[in-house]
Amino acid sequence: MSQEYPEGPTVPAAGTPEPAPAPTPALSHAERAYRAIRDRLVMLDIRPGAPINEDQLAHSLGLGRTPVREALKRLQYERLITAYPRRGTFATEVNITDLAHISEVRRQLEPMAAARAAHRAGAGERARLTALLGEVERLAAGETAEELMRLDLAVHRGIYAAVRNPYLEDTLVQYDNLATRVWCLFFDRLPGMAGHIQEHGPLLRAIVAGEAESAADLARNHVDGFERAIRAVI
């Protein structure tokens, strides 16, 4: 049975201004710690299998041990760190056998997210995605691996935020983080990765234009292409 997606973006009645977005609340110390440590793990700045030292992390982040400890609890649930009794806490190893499991989940969720974003994104979110589209289109040969990876993360997280479903957004971010760790591990062996990120261009355009079905197809193809590229160099 084919999946049905809502058609077209939500458009307010003529003359009705879109509500102003609520101000972004300041991040708690625990949230700051979580985001910073999460991205170090995702980008492999903390290498797979490396020990996690709470004191060192707290010092490098300029935070206390309590928010760092709270962040690590979340990251353990998200499979980015692993705690062993009497041994300590370590960055989770990147196991290539997990690729099929991760891709199986993403193959279902990414098309749905792209379609929902095409339908639900407000003016502010479409403006953000349009700005990201501009960054994707300006990609040249000189970007570093880190710059490419951070742009890729920003595109995915921008789309997930536009879904306007915090539960789905959290799940999408979690699995994209796991996939990104696999990508970072093999990045230097994968040719044409700027081109892989440029594939986001048509996807972003479809979402901004409210073309849900096209966005879903492009997202599905992107997940499939990612898995094929990784398997080609294993």
VMD Tcl script that draws the C-alpha trace (Angstrom):
set ca {
  {0.00 0.00 0.00}
  {1.38 3.37 -0.95}
  {1.94 5.96 1.75}
  {-0.31 9.01 1.47}
  {1.14 12.40 2.29}
  {-0.66 15.70 2.78}
  {-0.49 17.82 -0.35}
  {1.08 21.27 -0.29}
  {2.07 23.61 2.50}
  {-0.37 25.10 4.95}
  {-1.23 28.60 3.74}
  {-2.87 31.15 6.06}
  {-5.97 32.97 4.87}
  {-5.37 36.12 2.87}
  {-4.52 39.05 5.07}
  {-3.82 36.84 8.06}
  {-0.25 37.35 9.29}
  {1.62 34.29 10.45}
  {2.09 34.32 14.24}
  {5.49 35.53 15.29}
  {7.73 32.67 16.46}
  {8.11 32.32 20.19}
  {11.46 33.54 21.53}
  {14.05 30.79 21.84}
  {14.51 29.95 25.52}
  {18.01 29.99 26.95}
  {19.57 26.54 27.09}
  {20.07 24.93 30.47}
  {23.57 23.87 31.44}
  {22.56 20.23 31.00}
  {21.27 20.91 27.49}
  {24.43 22.82 26.58}
  {26.54 19.92 27.83}
  {24.40 17.40 25.98}
  {24.63 19.19 22.62}
  {28.36 19.83 22.86}
  {29.29 16.28 23.91}
  {26.82 14.77 21.44}
  {28.42 16.57 18.50}
  {31.94 15.64 19.62}
  {30.84 12.00 19.63}
  {28.99 12.27 16.30}
  {31.92 13.96 14.56}
  {34.33 11.45 16.13}
  {36.23 14.24 17.91}
  {35.80 11.76 20.76}
  {36.97 8.60 19.03}
  {34.96 5.35 19.17}
  {36.04 3.33 22.20}
  {37.66 6.31 23.92}
  {37.08 6.62 27.68}
  {34.72 9.36 28.84}
  {36.13 11.48 31.65}
  {33.49 13.64 33.36}
  {36.01 15.99 34.95}
  {37.82 16.66 31.68}
  {34.56 17.26 29.82}
  {33.27 19.59 32.52}
  {36.51 21.58 32.44}
  {36.59 21.83 28.63}
  {32.96 22.99 28.54}
  {33.27 25.37 31.47}
  {30.44 23.57 33.26}
  {29.98 21.61 36.45}
  {29.96 17.82 36.73}
  {26.20 17.63 37.35}
  {25.08 18.88 33.90}
  {27.76 16.72 32.28}
  {26.51 13.68 34.17}
  {22.94 14.41 33.10}
  {24.07 14.77 29.48}
  {25.91 11.45 29.60}
  {22.77 9.68 30.78}
  {20.93 10.92 27.68}
  {23.81 9.99 25.41}
  {23.90 6.47 26.80}
  {20.20 6.07 25.97}
  {20.96 7.31 22.44}
  {23.69 4.66 22.01}
  {26.50 7.18 21.68}
  {28.24 6.11 24.89}
  {28.37 2.79 26.73}
  {28.85 2.25 30.46}
  {30.45 -0.93 31.79}
  {30.29 -1.91 35.47}
  {33.67 -1.48 37.19}
  {35.28 -0.44 33.88}
  {33.88 3.01 33.21}
  {32.14 4.85 30.39}
  {33.30 4.84 26.78}
  {32.32 6.27 23.42}
  {30.36 3.59 21.61}
  {32.27 1.71 18.94}
  {31.11 2.20 15.36}
  {29.97 -1.24 14.26}
  {29.46 -1.45 10.52}
  {27.04 -4.33 10.99}
  {24.63 -1.76 12.47}
  {24.42 0.07 9.13}
  {21.61 -2.14 7.84}
  {19.58 -1.63 11.02}
  {20.08 2.13 11.00}
  {19.22 2.39 7.30}
  {16.09 0.26 7.79}
  {14.74 2.78 10.30}
  {15.82 5.84 8.31}
  {14.32 4.47 5.10}
  {10.92 4.65 6.78}
  {11.30 7.86 8.78}
  {13.23 10.17 6.44}
  {10.63 10.18 3.61}
  {7.84 10.75 6.13}
  {9.76 13.61 7.72}
  {10.48 15.27 4.37}
  {6.81 15.07 3.39}
  {5.62 16.39 6.74}
  {8.13 19.24 6.60}
  {6.90 20.18 3.11}
  {3.38 20.39 4.48}
  {3.92 21.89 7.94}
  {6.92 24.22 7.76}
  {6.10 27.83 8.53}
  {7.60 30.90 6.91}
  {10.50 31.04 9.34}
  {11.40 27.40 8.83}
  {11.15 27.73 5.04}
  {13.45 30.75 5.25}
  {15.95 28.71 7.27}
  {15.81 25.84 4.76}
  {16.22 28.32 1.89}
  {19.34 29.69 3.58}
  {20.70 26.15 3.93}
  {19.92 25.56 0.26}
  {22.08 28.56 -0.57}
  {24.97 27.07 1.44}
  {24.57 23.73 -0.34}
  {24.56 25.39 -3.76}
  {27.70 27.39 -2.93}
  {29.72 24.29 -2.09}
  {33.10 24.21 -3.81}
  {36.05 21.85 -3.77}
  {37.79 23.62 -0.91}
  {35.55 22.69 2.02}
  {37.12 20.59 4.74}
  {35.65 17.30 5.85}
  {34.43 18.91 9.06}
  {32.74 21.76 7.18}
  {30.95 19.31 4.91}
  {29.81 17.15 7.80}
  {28.53 20.10 9.81}
  {26.56 21.38 6.84}
  {25.07 17.93 6.34}
  {24.03 17.82 9.99}
  {22.55 21.32 9.76}
  {20.45 20.37 6.72}
  {19.07 17.24 8.33}
  {18.34 18.96 11.63}
  {16.70 21.89 9.82}
  {14.35 19.51 8.02}
  {13.57 17.62 11.22}
  {12.71 20.84 13.05}
  {10.32 21.78 10.24}
  {8.34 18.58 10.87}
  {6.94 20.25 14.00}
  {6.74 16.99 15.93}
  {9.24 16.94 18.80}
  {8.99 13.18 19.32}
  {9.65 12.42 15.66}
  {12.38 15.08 15.57}
  {14.24 13.50 18.49}
  {14.07 10.07 16.86}
  {15.25 11.38 13.51}
  {18.18 13.23 15.07}
  {19.18 10.12 17.02}
  {19.38 7.90 13.94}
  {21.00 10.57 11.79}
  {23.67 10.93 14.49}
  {24.39 7.19 14.33}
  {24.55 7.28 10.54}
  {26.87 10.30 10.62}
  {29.33 8.44 12.86}
  {29.52 5.70 10.24}
  {30.07 8.34 7.55}
  {32.84 10.07 9.53}
  {34.60 6.74 9.99}
  {34.82 6.19 6.23}
  {34.90 9.79 5.05}
  {38.47 9.74 3.74}
  {37.68 6.67 1.62}
  {34.47 8.04 0.08}
  {34.92 10.03 -3.14}
  {32.79 13.00 -4.09}
  {31.26 13.68 -0.69}
  {30.54 17.31 -1.60}
  {28.33 15.88 -4.34}
  {26.56 13.70 -1.78}
  {25.69 16.81 0.23}
  {24.65 18.67 -2.91}
  {21.94 16.02 -3.32}
  {20.19 17.94 -0.54}
  {19.55 20.79 -2.99}
  {16.54 19.24 -4.79}
  {15.23 17.91 -1.46}
  {15.35 21.35 0.16}
  {13.72 22.96 -2.87}
  {10.90 20.40 -2.79}
  {10.25 20.99 0.91}
  {10.29 24.77 0.59}
  {7.88 24.52 -2.37}
  {5.54 22.25 -0.39}
  {6.00 19.30 -2.77}
  {5.51 16.49 -0.26}
  {5.58 13.48 -2.58}
  {8.71 14.64 -4.39}
  {10.42 15.42 -1.07}
  {9.62 11.93 0.23}
  {11.06 10.25 -2.88}
  {14.23 12.34 -2.74}
  {14.75 11.59 0.96}
  {14.32 7.86 0.37}
  {16.80 7.91 -2.50}
  {19.30 9.80 -0.36}
  {19.18 7.17 2.40}
  {19.61 4.37 -0.14}
  {22.51 6.18 -1.79}
  {24.23 6.68 1.56}
  {24.09 2.98 2.37}
  {25.36 1.99 -1.10}
  {28.28 4.42 -0.85}
  {29.36 3.03 2.53}
  {29.05 -0.59 1.44}
  {31.12 0.13 -1.67}
  {34.20 0.91 0.45}
  {33.83 -1.70 3.17}
}
mol new
graphics top color blue
foreach p $ca { graphics top sphere $p radius 0.5 }
foreach p [lrange $ca 0 end-1] q [lrange $ca 1 end] { graphics top cylinder $p $q radius 0.2 }
display resetview
